[in-house]
Amino acid sequence: MLKSVEIDPALLAELGEVTNDPEQAIDTAIRQWLQRRAIKEADRSRPLTMNPVVPPRGEWND
């Protein structure tokens, strides 16, 4: 599926100064952003683990 997206010409010009292939840079950036977003969502959906019980003072095994 091919979609056309309009990009601010100033942004495209700035990307052109950094890379010879702005299309590939945009593709990579979007893929990385989506991957980080998926990882963050997976972290949020994981149940929180309970902290271990701390023994009362004087019962430490020092």
PDB file of N, CA, C and O in Angstrom:
ATOM      1  N   MET A   1       0.851  -1.168   0.000  1.00  0.00           N
ATOM      2  CA  MET A   1       0.000   0.000   0.000  1.00  0.00           C
ATOM      3  C   MET A   1       0.903   1.240   0.000  1.00  0.00           C
ATOM      4  O   MET A   1       1.721   1.430   0.901  1.00  0.00           O
ATOM      5  N   LEU A   2       0.742   2.049  -0.995  1.00  0.00           N
ATOM      6  CA  LEU A   2       1.559   3.245  -1.140  1.00  0.00           C
ATOM      7  C   LEU A   2       0.708   4.464  -0.851  1.00  0.00           C
ATOM      8  O   LEU A   2      -0.327   4.670  -1.485  1.00  0.00           O
ATOM      9  N   LYS A   3       1.136   5.269   0.098  1.00  0.00           N
ATOM     10  CA  LYS A   3       0.429   6.499   0.464  1.00  0.00           C
ATOM     11  C   LYS A   3       1.334   7.684   0.183  1.00  0.00           C
ATOM     12  O   LYS A   3       2.558   7.592   0.279  1.00  0.00           O
ATOM     13  N   SER A   4       0.725   8.767  -0.158  1.00  0.00           N
ATOM     14  CA  SER A   4       1.474   9.994  -0.385  1.00  0.00           C
ATOM     15  C   SER A   4       1.355  10.868   0.865  1.00  0.00           C
ATOM     16  O   SER A   4       0.262  11.077   1.392  1.00  0.00           O
ATOM     17  N   VAL A   5       2.480  11.366   1.318  1.00  0.00           N
ATOM     18  CA  VAL A   5       2.511  12.200   2.515  1.00  0.00           C
ATOM     19  C   VAL A   5       3.234  13.494   2.173  1.00  0.00           C
ATOM     20  O   VAL A   5       4.301  13.482   1.558  1.00  0.00           O
ATOM     21  N   GLU A   6       2.641  14.605   2.577  1.00  0.00           N
ATOM     22  CA  GLU A   6       3.294  15.895   2.339  1.00  0.00           C
ATOM     23  C   GLU A   6       4.208  16.219   3.513  1.00  0.00           C
ATOM     24  O   GLU A   6       3.805  16.136   4.673  1.00  0.00           O
ATOM     25  N   ILE A   7       5.425  16.582   3.198  1.00  0.00           N
ATOM     26  CA  ILE A   7       6.413  16.934   4.220  1.00  0.00           C
ATOM     27  C   ILE A   7       6.811  18.385   4.004  1.00  0.00           C
ATOM     28  O   ILE A   7       6.991  18.837   2.873  1.00  0.00           O
ATOM     29  N   ASP A   8       6.942  19.097   5.101  1.00  0.00           N
ATOM     30  CA  ASP A   8       7.339  20.502   5.048  1.00  0.00           C
ATOM     31  C   ASP A   8       8.623  20.626   4.220  1.00  0.00           C
ATOM     32  O   ASP A   8       9.608  19.945   4.508  1.00  0.00           O
ATOM     33  N   PRO A   9       8.622  21.476   3.210  1.00  0.00           N
ATOM     34  CA  PRO A   9       9.815  21.624   2.364  1.00  0.00           C
ATOM     35  C   PRO A   9      11.074  21.999   3.148  1.00  0.00           C
ATOM     36  O   PRO A   9      12.172  21.569   2.796  1.00  0.00           O
ATOM     37  N   ALA A  10      10.924  22.791   4.199  1.00  0.00           N
ATOM     38  CA  ALA A  10      12.083  23.173   5.012  1.00  0.00           C
ATOM     39  C   ALA A  10      12.670  21.944   5.708  1.00  0.00           C
ATOM     40  O   ALA A  10      13.889  21.795   5.791  1.00  0.00           O
ATOM     41  N   LEU A  11      11.805  21.073   6.202  1.00  0.00           N
ATOM     42  CA  LEU A  11      12.258  19.846   6.848  1.00  0.00           C
ATOM     43  C   LEU A  11      12.939  18.938   5.836  1.00  0.00           C
ATOM     44  O   LEU A  11      13.976  18.345   6.131  1.00  0.00           O
ATOM     45  N   LEU A  12      12.372  18.828   4.667  1.00  0.00           N
ATOM     46  CA  LEU A  12      12.959  18.001   3.618  1.00  0.00           C
ATOM     47  C   LEU A  12      14.326  18.542   3.191  1.00  0.00           C
ATOM     48  O   LEU A  12      15.254  17.772   2.942  1.00  0.00           O
ATOM     49  N   ALA A  13      14.443  19.862   3.108  1.00  0.00           N
ATOM     50  CA  ALA A  13      15.726  20.477   2.747  1.00  0.00           C
ATOM     51  C   ALA A  13      16.769  20.195   3.829  1.00  0.00           C
ATOM     52  O   ALA A  13      17.930  19.920   3.526  1.00  0.00           O
ATOM     53  N   GLU A  14      16.346  20.267   5.090  1.00  0.00           N
ATOM     54  CA  GLU A  14      17.259  19.988   6.199  1.00  0.00           C
ATOM     55  C   GLU A  14      17.713  18.526   6.167  1.00  0.00           C
ATOM     56  O   GLU A  14      18.885  18.225   6.395  1.00  0.00           O
ATOM     57  N   LEU A  15      16.778  17.630   5.885  1.00  0.00           N
ATOM     58  CA  LEU A  15      17.134  16.211   5.765  1.00  0.00           C
ATOM     59  C   LEU A  15      18.082  15.982   4.603  1.00  0.00           C
ATOM     60  O   LEU A  15      18.981  15.145   4.690  1.00  0.00           O
ATOM     61  N   GLY A  16      17.893  16.711   3.525  1.00  0.00           N
ATOM     62  CA  GLY A  16      18.761  16.587   2.362  1.00  0.00           C
ATOM     63  C   GLY A  16      20.200  16.965   2.662  1.00  0.00           C
ATOM     64  O   GLY A  16      21.120  16.478   2.005  1.00  0.00           O
ATOM     65  N   GLU A  17      20.405  17.837   3.657  1.00  0.00           N
ATOM     66  CA  GLU A  17      21.760  18.225   4.051  1.00  0.00           C
ATOM     67  C   GLU A  17      22.452  17.120   4.848  1.00  0.00           C
ATOM     68  O   GLU A  17      23.680  17.062   4.906  1.00  0.00           O
ATOM     69  N   VAL A  18      21.652  16.244   5.461  1.00  0.00           N
ATOM     70  CA  VAL A  18      22.192  15.201   6.330  1.00  0.00           C
ATOM     71  C   VAL A  18      22.357  13.867   5.597  1.00  0.00           C
ATOM     72  O   VAL A  18      23.270  13.095   5.894  1.00  0.00           O
ATOM     73  N   THR A  19      21.474  13.607   4.646  1.00  0.00           N
ATOM     74  CA  THR A  19      21.494  12.313   3.970  1.00  0.00           C
ATOM     75  C   THR A  19      21.216  12.466   2.473  1.00  0.00           C
ATOM     76  O   THR A  19      20.573  13.422   2.040  1.00  0.00           O
ATOM     77  N   ASN A  20      21.705  11.520   1.711  1.00  0.00           N
ATOM     78  CA  ASN A  20      21.431  11.515   0.276  1.00  0.00           C
ATOM     79  C   ASN A  20      20.102  10.838  -0.033  1.00  0.00           C
ATOM     80  O   ASN A  20      19.602  10.941  -1.153  1.00  0.00           O
ATOM     81  N   ASP A  21      19.523  10.145   0.946  1.00  0.00           N
ATOM     82  CA  ASP A  21      18.281   9.410   0.749  1.00  0.00           C
ATOM     83  C   ASP A  21      17.273   9.779   1.839  1.00  0.00           C
ATOM     84  O   ASP A  21      17.061   8.996   2.765  1.00  0.00           O
ATOM     85  N   PRO A  22      16.645  10.959   1.746  1.00  0.00           N
ATOM     86  CA  PRO A  22      15.691  11.384   2.773  1.00  0.00           C
ATOM     87  C   PRO A  22      14.531  10.399   2.954  1.00  0.00           C
ATOM     88  O   PRO A  22      14.031  10.219   4.065  1.00  0.00           O
ATOM     89  N   GLU A  23      14.109   9.766   1.862  1.00  0.00           N
ATOM     90  CA  GLU A  23      12.993   8.819   1.950  1.00  0.00           C
ATOM     91  C   GLU A  23      13.343   7.662   2.890  1.00  0.00           C
ATOM     92  O   GLU A  23      12.527   7.259   3.719  1.00  0.00           O
ATOM     93  N   GLN A  24      14.541   7.139   2.757  1.00  0.00           N
ATOM     94  CA  GLN A  24      14.979   6.031   3.617  1.00  0.00           C
ATOM     95  C   GLN A  24      15.119   6.507   5.061  1.00  0.00           C
ATOM     96  O   GLN A  24      14.773   5.773   5.987  1.00  0.00           O
ATOM     97  N   ALA A  25      15.618   7.717   5.265  1.00  0.00           N
ATOM     98  CA  ALA A  25      15.779   8.253   6.624  1.00  0.00           C
ATOM     99  C   ALA A  25      14.420   8.403   7.301  1.00  0.00           C
ATOM    100  O   ALA A  25      14.273   8.083   8.480  1.00  0.00           O
ATOM    101  N   ILE A  26      13.437   8.885   6.563  1.00  0.00           N
ATOM    102  CA  ILE A  26      12.084   9.045   7.111  1.00  0.00           C
ATOM    103  C   ILE A  26      11.488   7.683   7.426  1.00  0.00           C
ATOM    104  O   ILE A  26      10.891   7.499   8.487  1.00  0.00           O
ATOM    105  N   ASP A  27      11.642   6.731   6.521  1.00  0.00           N
ATOM    106  CA  ASP A  27      11.127   5.373   6.722  1.00  0.00           C
ATOM    107  C   ASP A  27      11.726   4.755   7.982  1.00  0.00           C
ATOM    108  O   ASP A  27      11.002   4.193   8.804  1.00  0.00           O
ATOM    109  N   THR A  28      13.041   4.858   8.136  1.00  0.00           N
ATOM    110  CA  THR A  28      13.724   4.296   9.301  1.00  0.00           C
ATOM    111  C   THR A  28      13.270   4.975  10.589  1.00  0.00           C
ATOM    112  O   THR A  28      13.043   4.308  11.598  1.00  0.00           O
ATOM    113  N   ALA A  29      13.137   6.294  10.556  1.00  0.00           N
ATOM    114  CA  ALA A  29      12.721   7.038  11.754  1.00  0.00           C
ATOM    115  C   ALA A  29      11.316   6.635  12.190  1.00  0.00           C
ATOM    116  O   ALA A  29      11.064   6.466  13.383  1.00  0.00           O
ATOM    117  N   ILE A  30      10.413   6.482  11.251  1.00  0.00           N
ATOM    118  CA  ILE A  30       9.043   6.097  11.593  1.00  0.00           C
ATOM    119  C   ILE A  30       9.006   4.679  12.143  1.00  0.00           C
ATOM    120  O   ILE A  30       8.297   4.405  13.111  1.00  0.00           O
ATOM    121  N   ARG A  31       9.768   3.775  11.530  1.00  0.00           N
ATOM    122  CA  ARG A  31       9.799   2.393  12.020  1.00  0.00           C
ATOM    123  C   ARG A  31      10.352   2.328  13.453  1.00  0.00           C
ATOM    124  O   ARG A  31       9.816   1.600  14.289  1.00  0.00           O
ATOM    125  N   GLN A  32      11.412   3.079  13.736  1.00  0.00           N
ATOM    126  CA  GLN A  32      11.991   3.086  15.082  1.00  0.00           C
ATOM    127  C   GLN A  32      11.020   3.683  16.090  1.00  0.00           C
ATOM    128  O   GLN A  32      10.907   3.196  17.215  1.00  0.00           O
ATOM    129  N   TRP A  33      10.319   4.741  15.686  1.00  0.00           N
ATOM    130  CA  TRP A  33       9.338   5.373  16.562  1.00  0.00           C
ATOM    131  C   TRP A  33       8.218   4.388  16.903  1.00  0.00           C
ATOM    132  O   TRP A  33       7.821   4.274  18.062  1.00  0.00           O
ATOM    133  N   LEU A  34       7.715   3.683  15.899  1.00  0.00           N
ATOM    134  CA  LEU A  34       6.653   2.705  16.127  1.00  0.00           C
ATOM    135  C   LEU A  34       7.140   1.561  17.015  1.00  0.00           C
ATOM    136  O   LEU A  34       6.394   1.080  17.868  1.00  0.00           O
ATOM    137  N   GLN A  35       8.372   1.127  16.823  1.00  0.00           N
ATOM    138  CA  GLN A  35       8.919   0.049  17.637  1.00  0.00           C
ATOM    139  C   GLN A  35       9.042   0.483  19.103  1.00  0.00           C
ATOM    140  O   GLN A  35       8.672  -0.266  20.007  1.00  0.00           O
ATOM    141  N   ARG A  36       9.560   1.693  19.335  1.00  0.00           N
ATOM    142  CA  ARG A  36       9.673   2.194  20.718  1.00  0.00           C
ATOM    143  C   ARG A  36       8.294   2.330  21.355  1.00  0.00           C
ATOM    144  O   ARG A  36       8.117   2.029  22.535  1.00  0.00           O
ATOM    145  N   ARG A  37       7.319   2.784  20.569  1.00  0.00           N
ATOM    146  CA  ARG A  37       5.964   2.940  21.078  1.00  0.00           C
ATOM    147  C   ARG A  37       5.386   1.580  21.477  1.00  0.00           C
ATOM    148  O   ARG A  37       4.742   1.464  22.520  1.00  0.00           O
ATOM    149  N   ALA A  38       5.610   0.563  20.663  1.00  0.00           N
ATOM    150  CA  ALA A  38       5.114  -0.783  20.976  1.00  0.00           C
ATOM    151  C   ALA A  38       5.777  -1.320  22.239  1.00  0.00           C
ATOM    152  O   ALA A  38       5.117  -1.960  23.058  1.00  0.00           O
ATOM    153  N   ILE A  39       7.074  -1.068  22.408  1.00  0.00           N
ATOM    154  CA  ILE A  39       7.776  -1.530  23.609  1.00  0.00           C
ATOM    155  C   ILE A  39       7.222  -0.834  24.841  1.00  0.00           C
ATOM    156  O   ILE A  39       7.013  -1.479  25.869  1.00  0.00           O
ATOM    157  N   LYS A  40       6.978   0.476  24.758  1.00  0.00           N
ATOM    158  CA  LYS A  40       6.428   1.215  25.898  1.00  0.00           C
ATOM    159  C   LYS A  40       5.045   0.693  26.262  1.00  0.00           C
ATOM    160  O   LYS A  40       4.731   0.544  27.443  1.00  0.00           O
ATOM    161  N   GLU A  41       4.214   0.414  25.260  1.00  0.00           N
ATOM    162  CA  GLU A  41       2.873  -0.104  25.527  1.00  0.00           C
ATOM    163  C   GLU A  41       2.946  -1.486  26.168  1.00  0.00           C
ATOM    164  O   GLU A  41       2.155  -1.799  27.058  1.00  0.00           O
ATOM    165  N   ALA A  42       3.884  -2.310  25.724  1.00  0.00           N
ATOM    166  CA  ALA A  42       4.050  -3.641  26.310  1.00  0.00           C
ATOM    167  C   ALA A  42       4.499  -3.524  27.764  1.00  0.00           C
ATOM    168  O   ALA A  42       4.053  -4.298  28.612  1.00  0.00           O
ATOM    169  N   ASP A  43       5.373  -2.568  28.060  1.00  0.00           N
ATOM    170  CA  ASP A  43       5.825  -2.362  29.438  1.00  0.00           C
ATOM    171  C   ASP A  43       4.676  -1.934  30.333  1.00  0.00           C
ATOM    172  O   ASP A  43       4.590  -2.356  31.487  1.00  0.00           O
ATOM    173  N   ARG A  44       3.797  -1.101  29.805  1.00  0.00           N
ATOM    174  CA  ARG A  44       2.652  -0.624  30.603  1.00  0.00           C
ATOM    175  C   ARG A  44       1.650  -1.733  30.863  1.00  0.00           C
ATOM    176  O   ARG A  44       0.973  -1.717  31.891  1.00  0.00           O
ATOM    177  N   SER A  45       1.538  -2.687  29.964  1.00  0.00           N
ATOM    178  CA  SER A  45       0.543  -3.743  30.121  1.00  0.00           C
ATOM    179  C   SER A  45       1.022  -4.867  31.034  1.00  0.00           C
ATOM    180  O   SER A  45       0.226  -5.714  31.438  1.00  0.00           O
ATOM    181  N   ARG A  46       2.311  -4.885  31.362  1.00  0.00           N
ATOM    182  CA  ARG A  46       2.859  -5.906  32.245  1.00  0.00           C
ATOM    183  C   ARG A  46       2.454  -5.617  33.683  1.00  0.00           C
ATOM    184  O   ARG A  46       2.538  -4.471  34.125  1.00  0.00           O
ATOM    185  N   PRO A  47       2.016  -6.631  34.421  1.00  0.00           N
ATOM    186  CA  PRO A  47       1.651  -6.374  35.829  1.00  0.00           C
ATOM    187  C   PRO A  47       2.885  -5.993  36.645  1.00  0.00           C
ATOM    188  O   PRO A  47       3.986  -6.487  36.403  1.00  0.00           O
ATOM    189  N   LEU A  48       2.681  -5.126  37.592  1.00  0.00           N
ATOM    190  CA  LEU A  48       3.781  -4.696  38.453  1.00  0.00           C
ATOM    191  C   LEU A  48       4.131  -5.810  39.430  1.00  0.00           C
ATOM    192  O   LEU A  48       3.246  -6.453  39.994  1.00  0.00           O
ATOM    193  N   THR A  49       5.398  -6.028  39.623  1.00  0.00           N
ATOM    194  CA  THR A  49       5.823  -7.034  40.594  1.00  0.00           C
ATOM    195  C   THR A  49       5.856  -6.390  41.972  1.00  0.00           C
ATOM    196  O   THR A  49       6.188  -5.214  42.119  1.00  0.00           O
ATOM    197  N   MET A  50       5.511  -7.169  42.958  1.00  0.00           N
ATOM    198  CA  MET A  50       5.518  -6.661  44.328  1.00  0.00           C
ATOM    199  C   MET A  50       6.954  -6.580  44.824  1.00  0.00           C
ATOM    200  O   MET A  50       7.788  -7.417  44.481  1.00  0.00           O
ATOM    201  N   ASN A  51       7.232  -5.573  45.627  1.00  0.00           N
ATOM    202  CA  ASN A  51       8.555  -5.452  46.243  1.00  0.00           C
ATOM    203  C   ASN A  51       8.699  -6.551  47.294  1.00  0.00           C
ATOM    204  O   ASN A  51       7.716  -6.920  47.936  1.00  0.00           O
ATOM    205  N   PRO A  52       9.892  -7.071  47.475  1.00  0.00           N
ATOM    206  CA  PRO A  52      10.065  -8.107  48.505  1.00  0.00           C
ATOM    207  C   PRO A  52       9.803  -7.521  49.895  1.00  0.00           C
ATOM    208  O   PRO A  52      10.038  -6.339  50.147  1.00  0.00           O
ATOM    209  N   VAL A  53       9.315  -8.372  50.777  1.00  0.00           N
ATOM    210  CA  VAL A  53       9.010  -7.938  52.138  1.00  0.00           C
ATOM    211  C   VAL A  53      10.320  -7.662  52.870  1.00  0.00           C
ATOM    212  O   VAL A  53      11.256  -8.460  52.813  1.00  0.00           O
ATOM    213  N   VAL A  54      10.374  -6.538  53.547  1.00  0.00           N
ATOM    214  CA  VAL A  54      11.561  -6.177  54.318  1.00  0.00           C
ATOM    215  C   VAL A  54      11.348  -6.648  55.740  1.00  0.00           C
ATOM    216  O   VAL A  54      10.334  -6.318  56.355  1.00  0.00           O
ATOM    217  N   PRO A  55      12.296  -7.422  56.280  1.00  0.00           N
ATOM    218  CA  PRO A  55      12.107  -7.920  57.663  1.00  0.00           C
ATOM    219  C   PRO A  55      12.162  -6.771  58.664  1.00  0.00           C
ATOM    220  O   PRO A  55      12.800  -5.749  58.411  1.00  0.00           O
ATOM    221  N   PRO A  56      11.494  -6.942  59.797  1.00  0.00           N
ATOM    222  CA  PRO A  56      11.534  -5.898  60.826  1.00  0.00           C
ATOM    223  C   PRO A  56      12.952  -5.648  61.290  1.00  0.00           C
ATOM    224  O   PRO A  56      13.823  -6.508  61.159  1.00  0.00           O
ATOM    225  N   ARG A  57      13.175  -4.465  61.833  1.00  0.00           N
ATOM    226  CA  ARG A  57      14.511  -4.082  62.300  1.00  0.00           C
ATOM    227  C   ARG A  57      15.020  -5.094  63.331  1.00  0.00           C
ATOM    228  O   ARG A  57      14.279  -5.515  64.220  1.00  0.00           O
ATOM    229  N   GLY A  58      16.271  -5.471  63.202  1.00  0.00           N
ATOM    230  CA  GLY A  58      16.863  -6.428  64.126  1.00  0.00           C
ATOM    231  C   GLY A  58      16.870  -7.841  63.564  1.00  0.00           C
ATOM    232  O   GLY A  58      17.526  -8.721  64.122  1.00  0.00           O
ATOM    233  N   GLU A  59      16.161  -8.072  62.484  1.00  0.00           N
ATOM    234  CA  GLU A  59      16.126  -9.422  61.911  1.00  0.00           C
ATOM    235  C   GLU A  59      16.930  -9.482  60.614  1.00  0.00           C
ATOM    236  O   GLU A  59      16.775 -10.418  59.829  1.00  0.00           O
ATOM    237  N   TRP A  60      17.779  -8.496  60.389  1.00  0.00           N
ATOM    238  CA  TRP A  60      18.613  -8.511  59.195  1.00  0.00           C
ATOM    239  C   TRP A  60      19.719  -9.539  59.360  1.00  0.00           C
ATOM    240  O   TRP A  60      20.212  -9.752  60.467  1.00  0.00           O
ATOM    241  N   ASN A  61      20.096 -10.156  58.302  1.00  0.00           N
ATOM    242  CA  ASN A  61      21.159 -11.149  58.356  1.00  0.00           C
ATOM    243  C   ASN A  61      22.458 -10.487  57.902  1.00  0.00           C
ATOM    244  O   ASN A  61      22.968 -10.781  56.820  1.00  0.00           O
ATOM    245  N   ASP A  62      22.979  -9.606  58.723  1.00  0.00           N
ATOM    246  CA  ASP A  62      24.187  -8.844  58.356  1.00  0.00           C
ATOM    247  C   ASP A  62      25.433  -9.593  58.707  1.00  0.00           C
ATOM    248  O   ASP A  62      26.536  -9.101  58.470  1.00  0.00           O
TER     249      ASP A  62
END
